[in-house]
Amino acid sequence: MTVRVLSIGAGNMGRSHTLAYHQLPGFEVAGICTRSTDTAAKLASDLEVDCPAFDNFAQALAETKPDAV
């Protein structure tokens, strides 16, 4: 079973959490939500994660339907 995670924030802690989930077996980064979709997209690109970027939390939840946030 793969746990799909919606990562919130792309600063130091958000980046750290996203990287950790990306590297853990059994976890998948379903999306990244920040105040700026440019920042979220850059984090996804830097970590080579193929996931959508959001600047709206409700929209991110609705579209990704994550198992964890």
C-alpha positions, 0 to 999 in steps of 0.5 A: 500500500502506498501512502499519498502525502500532501505536503504543506509549505516549501520553506525549510520544514516543508522542504525537509518533510517533502524530501523525507516522504519522497525518499521513504518506501511506501510513500508518494508525494501527491502534491505540494501546497504553498502560498506561491505555486511557483515555490511549490513547483520549484521544490517539486522540480528540485526534488524531481517529484512529479506532482501538482503545485497548489496555492489553495489548501481546499483545492489541494485536498479535493484534487489530490485526495491524500492519505496524509497531510 
